[in-house]
Amino acid sequence: MKSDRISELPDPLLTQILSNLPIIDSVKTSALSKRWESLWLNVSTLDLNDRDVTPPYKKLFASFIDSFLEHNFESRLQKLKIKYDECNVNLFPISEWITTAVDLRGIQHLDVEIQNPMYVIDFTPTSVYKSKTLVSLKLRHVRVRNLFEVDVVSLPCLKIMCLENVCYGKEGALSVEKLISGCPVLEDLDLVRKCNDLVKTLRVRSQSLKMFRLDFRSGMGGGDEYEVEVDAPGLEYMSFKDSQSDRIVVKNLSSLVKIDVDSEFNVKFGDSEDLTKSDTIRDFLTGVSTVRQMIISEPTLEILYRYSKLLPVAEFQRLYHLHAAFSSSSLQLLPAFLESCPNLKSLVLDFSVSTESEQINLTNVPRCLTSTLECVEINKLITKEETGIKLVNYFLENAAVLKKLSVSFTDSAMADEDLDTYKELLTSTKRSRICQVSIS
């Protein structure tokens, strides 16, 4: 007779294993034997997905969850994750489960998502905003109660918050501001906004925030005007992907180390440039000018290319690493933008060929090429494409202290004859004697 090696394990280890399983599988283990009958009630993580339960068993499943949450109140529940279809919201007492988890089980991580929402569901009990144990809060496609009606928002332990396509109801701007200000140790904030978001003015003010991601893409917003303000003196990383806001204010970002920018600044181009955005673009770049690492998208660079003809680009004295996307038509911006990075050491370029033909004349040599730039990586080149060849030769000819130039192509592999041909096209004499060229 074969021994049951798993059942020989101690109860704490078994419950830890069950905690890593979907709750529906954990419940099934209760039928194995008398010993397993109640082990699942001690798991520290509750991961619920109503799609895992067939319709005839949904009420029975709900009763199992009631039993779990009401069992062993002295035991902390580390995580509650709930995913459900909005059509099934009446089958499960979501608010009651969350209240029990917050008030009686000392939950640390709460993650709620409505799948395929036809409309956002109001679920959040008041106790969520007064939890003394929550460390992370993630809400997706839900409606939160009007926080301005809540007397106090106090989340003293909350460090991570993600709000994706959340509806805040009336006074949405005040609600978001009150929620953020009620998290004194918040370090990581992720906001994904809808194109018809009712929060017209978004203010992110936090002394403790270290990482902030904002995603507010272009869409059919109906012509509404939006504003965003970021005031976070401890912020170290920001991902700014907002193409909807008309007014952008960033201040007190002296601690910012890295930024990822993908924004068109809601610019409307017609026969002439949208001059009203000049101050917004200038002030944004000035506000983030202390960064050391930057990722910048092609749409953003296209906007800067147009505006560089109207206003100077802010100088990034501390920037040593730049990852940028360029098209062949916007390549003229490259020397001008590099001129604003006098201490740049590492440059990564994702190159693309534009359908717009434009005469490229790379003659200006920025300071970083003659003094600091040591590593250049150019990706997504096309074999024998003229602009790409000019770009590579430009760095070989002008980068005085360059140590390595890496070039890669959209083709997964180049034939030996194509590789030899490309090397012959690199006609420039290397200004840096120690530069090594890598082609793949």
Buried (B, 14 or more C-beta within 10 A) or exposed (E): EEEEEEEEEEEEEBBBBBBEBBBBEBBEBBEEEEEBEEBBBBBBBBBBBBEEBEEEEBEEBBEBBBEBBEEEEEEEBBBBBBBBBBEBBEBBBBBEBBBBBBBBBBBBBBBBBBBEBEEBBBBBBBBBBBBEBBBBBBBBBBBBBBBBEBEEBBBEBBBBBBBBBBBBBEBBBBBBBBBBBBBEBBBBBBBBBBBEBBBEBBBBBBEBBBBBBBBBBEEEBEEEEBBBBBBBBBBBBBBBBBBBBBBBBBBBBEBBBBBBBBBBBBBEEEEEBBEEBBEBBBBBBBBBBBBBBBBBBBBBBBBBBBBBEEBEBBBBEBBBBBBBBBBBBBBBBBBBBBBBBBBBBBBBBBBBBBEEEEEBEBEEBBBBBEEBBBBBBBBBBBBEBEBBBBBBBBBBBBBBBBBBBBBBBEEEEBEEEBBEEBEEBBEBEBBBEEBEBEBE
